[in-house]
């Protein structure tokens, strides 16, 4: 029986950084492989960003859908108190906003809140 070697801190940081890039780029299948091999779906980078935050902000609905389907929390805020749904609203990513709202994104959490971002950018219609 063989065991999987554990990663040191530097190696783990590199894995997380690569996964974050995959989320940003919308490389859903590649990112799913990382998750299949044990990467936490809610892992955070040094700025507190999750895979979901980066996929949402960069308008990657397929990746967002996959992450939510694997249990990613739509309400984890990054180190600047930003929520994924507010970032998606800021960028005008309608499909992503719809997915996050359907998944139970808290529209009153974060700075600014999703409601405030929607009002600021005239995108209140995206919140239903």
N, C-alpha and C positions, 0 to 999 in steps of 0.2 A: 504494500500500500504506500502510495506516495502522498505527500502533503504539499499544499500550495505554500510557497515561501511567503512570509509576511513582508510587507514593505516597510522600509525605514521612512522617516518623516520627509526626506527629500524626494524619494520615489513616490510617496503618496501625494505630495504636492504637485508633482509632474502629472500624475494620473488625473487629478482634479482639474488642473489647468487644461489638459487635453480634452477632457469631457466638457468643460465649459466652452471651449472653442467649437466642439461638435454641436453643442446646443445653439450657439450663436449662428453657426453656419446652416443649421437645419439638417444636419446629417443624421437623420432619425434612426436609420438602421444601424449605423455605427455606434451611436449613443446607446441604443437598446442593448447592444452586445456588452457594453461596459456594465450596464445594469444587470444583465444576465449573469455576469461574473462577480456580482456582489457589491458594486458601487451603490451607495445609498442614494435613492432617488431625490432626497432633500439635502444632499451635500451642499456645503456653502464654500465659496472661495474666500480669500482674505478680506474682501470687501463685503462679505455677507450675502453676495448674490447666489441664488440657487440656479440650477439648470433651467427651471421653469421661468425664472425672472429673465434670464438671458434669451431664451427662446421666444418668450412673449415680447420683449422689447424689440427684438429683431424681426418680428413678424413671421414666425415659423409655426403656422397653425398645425401642421402635421406632427411636429415635434412636441408642441404643447399638448395635443390630444394624446399622444403616446405617453408623455410624462404623467398627465392626469390619470390616464388609464392604469398606470402603475402605482398610483397612490400619492403622487406629488401634492403637497399642500399648496393651494392657491393663495394662502394668506401669510406666508413667510416673507417678512420685510428684510431688506438689505441693511447694511450699516448706516445708510443715510435715511432710514425709515421709509423707503419707497416700496410700494407693493407692486406685484406683477401687473395687476389690472390697471393701475394708474399709469404705469409705463407704456402699456399697450394703448391706452387712451391718448396719451401724449403723442405717440407715433401714428395714431389714426388707424390702428390695426383692427378693423372691425371683426374679422373672423376670430381673431385671438380673444378679443374682448368678449364675444359671445360664448366662447368655450369656457373662459374663466368665470363669467357670471353664472353659467349653467352649473359649474362645479362648486358654486357657493362662495365665490370671492367676496370678501367683506368690503363693501363699497365705502365704508366709513373709517377704514383703518389707513394708517400711513400719513405721510406728509409729502405732497398734498394727498388728500383722500381722493378716491376715484371720482366721487361726486364733484369735488372741487375741480379736478382736472377736466372732467367732462364739461362743466360749466365754463371754465376758462377758455377751452378750445372749441366751444360750440358743438360738443359731441354728446350731449345729454340723451339724444335719441338712441345711442348705443347701449344705454343701461336699461332699456325696456320700459 
